[in-house]
Structure formats: structure tokens, C-alpha cells
């Protein structure tokens, strides 16, 4: 990974510069990890589970 750092007057790294493709890939991977985390949290909740198709049907009925 080709990265560049921006430093302050004391030489402390304060920012990073990386190619846009690497940035986009990193964002996509973080979003996927967030989805996995949310899924795991939802699975851990005790209660009645509703099949996704049934949820969609009920949701579309509420919009009418």
C-alpha cells in the first residue's frame, strides 16, 4: 500500500494520503464489517423472528 503522511511542525503524523481506489476499497470493507456487526446484534436479540419475505409483505401493506 502506497501511503504518504502529512506531519505537523514537530514531525508528528497528523494525516494520511492514499490512492482513491485504496480508500474506496477500505470504505467498502468497513461497510461490510458494519453490516456483519449489525446482523450479529440482530441475531442475538431474543424474540420472535419474522421471515424476510413476510416482513416485506407487511411493510408494503402499511405503506398503502
Beta strands, then each sheet from edge to edge (+ up, - down):
strand 1: 3-7
strand 2: 13-18
sheet 1: 1+ 2-
end
